[in-house]
Amino acid sequence: MNIREYIGKNHEHSSFDFNVHQVEYYFICNLINGLNNNGSPTNPDSHQVGIEWVQINDLLDYRIYPKELRRYIVRYSRNEKSPVYLGDIN
């Protein structure tokens, strides 16, 4: 698990989320019994068009937010340790 803090005034979108301060929790999950449902998202955000599994080795080539989280996912896949609290990253 990782915890990321986001303080809007410190990042690229500060012009419209200056007053935003949020704490996000990221969990490690596994498919149950190999179940892989590639259907439509059950609760998509307003701009979501689908879901897709990507290879860990290609993760840095994708636009994923927070951007820094990609590095920690890759490190985890290599059994490298990383801190639980990642700080105010984007």
Secondary structure, 3 states (H helix, E strand, C coil): CEEEEEEHHHCCCHHHHCCCEEEEEECCCCCHHHCCCCCCCCCCCCCCCCCCCCCHHHHHHCCCCCCCHHHHHHHHHCCCCCCCEEEECC
